[in-house]
């Protein structure tokens, strides 16, 4: 099986450990580090377009933007944070306990090998956010709050 792992985002203090592990495993040619990708120049959106599976192995996801972005691009999501507001295990995403690398590997392979599961998950995930407010509505509400505070 031929694939690349792309690790995007800023360093939260684990990057040097991760790079050392990748070197020990001798998989440097299979891993790409992008660093932080700003949305302004579309680099993040271009990455999403080329993504087959979105893996968010975070213990905690504060806002869940990555989930909404992945859903928007119809990418199946494997997640580790207890985020039952946006994703539901087995329905709109695949939950993997934090740091359970064996289950994570099994779930990635399942997503690669079973396109029916992927379609089921991405369809349900898209339906789960269809009633969310659009970005313009959210910005207008934030602007109203800002004006009141000012």
C-alpha positions as CSV (number, residue, x, y, z in Angstrom):
1,X,0.0,0.0,0.0
2,X,1.4,3.4,-1.0
3,X,0.5,6.5,1.0
4,X,1.8,9.6,2.6
5,X,1.1,10.9,6.1
6,X,0.7,14.7,6.2
7,X,1.0,16.3,9.6
8,X,-0.3,19.8,9.6
9,X,-0.5,22.5,12.2
10,X,1.7,24.3,14.6
11,X,4.1,22.6,17.0
12,X,2.4,22.2,20.4
13,X,5.6,20.9,21.9
14,X,5.7,17.4,20.5
15,X,7.2,18.0,17.1
16,X,10.8,17.1,18.0
17,X,9.7,13.9,19.7
18,X,7.6,13.0,16.7
19,X,10.4,13.6,14.2
20,X,12.7,11.5,16.3
21,X,10.2,8.6,16.3
22,X,9.8,8.9,12.6
23,X,13.5,8.7,12.2
24,X,13.8,5.6,14.4
25,X,11.0,3.9,12.4
26,X,12.8,4.9,9.2
27,X,9.7,6.4,7.6
28,X,11.0,9.9,6.9
29,X,10.1,9.6,3.2
30,X,6.4,8.8,4.0
31,X,5.8,11.7,6.4
32,X,5.3,15.3,5.4
33,X,5.3,18.2,7.9
34,X,3.5,21.3,6.7
35,X,3.6,23.4,9.9
36,X,0.8,25.9,10.3
37,X,-1.2,26.5,7.2
38,X,-3.1,29.8,7.0
39,X,-6.6,29.7,5.5
40,X,-6.0,33.0,3.8
41,X,-3.8,31.7,1.0
42,X,-5.9,28.5,0.5
43,X,-3.0,26.2,1.5
44,X,-5.2,24.5,4.1
45,X,-8.1,24.0,1.6
46,X,-5.7,22.6,-1.0
47,X,-4.5,20.1,1.6
48,X,-8.1,19.1,2.4
49,X,-8.8,18.5,-1.3
50,X,-6.0,15.9,-1.4
51,X,-6.9,14.2,1.8
52,X,-8.4,10.7,1.9
53,X,-8.7,10.3,5.6
54,X,-8.6,13.0,8.3
55,X,-7.1,11.7,11.5
56,X,-7.4,13.9,14.6
57,X,-5.7,12.0,17.4
58,X,-6.0,14.9,19.8
59,X,-6.9,14.3,23.4
60,X,-8.9,17.5,23.4
61,X,-10.3,19.6,20.5
62,X,-11.3,23.0,21.7
63,X,-13.5,24.3,18.9
64,X,-13.8,21.4,16.5
65,X,-13.0,23.5,13.4
66,X,-11.0,20.7,12.0
67,X,-14.0,18.4,12.2
68,X,-16.3,20.9,10.4
69,X,-13.6,21.5,7.8
70,X,-13.2,17.8,7.2
71,X,-17.0,17.3,7.0
72,X,-17.2,20.2,4.5
73,X,-14.7,18.4,2.2
74,X,-16.5,15.0,2.7
75,X,-13.5,13.4,4.3
76,X,-14.0,10.5,6.7
77,X,-12.8,11.5,10.2
78,X,-11.1,9.4,12.8
79,X,-11.0,11.2,16.1
80,X,-9.8,10.7,19.6
81,X,-11.4,13.6,21.5
82,X,-14.7,13.1,23.3
83,X,-16.5,15.3,20.8
84,X,-20.1,14.0,20.6
85,X,-21.5,17.3,19.6
86,X,-20.3,17.1,16.0
87,X,-19.2,13.5,15.5
88,X,-20.8,10.2,16.6
89,X,-18.8,7.1,16.6
90,X,-19.8,4.6,13.9
91,X,-22.3,7.1,12.4
92,X,-20.5,10.2,11.4
93,X,-16.9,9.4,12.3
94,X,-14.7,6.7,13.9
95,X,-13.7,7.1,17.5
96,X,-10.3,5.8,18.5
97,X,-9.2,6.1,22.1
98,X,-6.4,8.6,22.6
99,X,-2.9,7.0,22.2
100,X,-4.4,3.6,21.1
101,X,-2.1,3.3,18.1
102,X,-3.2,-0.3,17.3
103,X,-6.9,0.6,17.0
104,X,-5.9,3.8,15.1
105,X,-4.0,1.7,12.5
106,X,-7.0,-0.7,12.2
107,X,-9.4,2.1,11.7
108,X,-7.3,3.8,9.1
109,X,-7.0,0.5,7.2
110,X,-10.8,-0.1,7.5
111,X,-11.4,3.4,6.0
112,X,-9.0,2.7,3.1
113,X,-10.4,-0.7,2.3
114,X,-14.2,-0.1,2.7
115,X,-15.5,2.7,0.6
116,X,-19.1,1.9,1.7
117,X,-18.2,2.9,5.3
118,X,-16.6,6.1,4.1
119,X,-19.7,7.0,2.1
120,X,-22.0,6.2,5.1
121,X,-19.8,8.3,7.5
122,X,-19.4,11.3,5.2
123,X,-23.1,11.4,4.3
124,X,-24.1,11.2,8.0
125,X,-21.5,13.8,9.0
126,X,-22.7,16.2,6.3
127,X,-26.3,15.8,7.5
128,X,-25.2,16.4,11.1
129,X,-24.0,19.9,10.3
130,X,-26.6,21.0,7.8
131,X,-28.6,22.9,10.4
132,X,-25.5,24.7,11.7
133,X,-25.6,28.4,11.0
134,X,-23.6,29.6,8.0
135,X,-20.4,31.6,8.5
136,X,-22.1,34.9,7.6
137,X,-24.7,34.5,10.3
138,X,-22.0,33.6,12.9
139,X,-19.9,36.7,11.9
140,X,-23.0,39.0,12.1
141,X,-23.7,37.7,15.7
142,X,-20.0,38.2,16.7
143,X,-20.1,41.7,15.2
144,X,-23.3,42.6,17.2
145,X,-21.5,41.4,20.4
146,X,-18.5,43.4,19.5
147,X,-20.6,46.6,18.9
148,X,-22.3,46.1,22.3
149,X,-19.0,45.7,24.1
150,X,-17.5,48.7,22.4
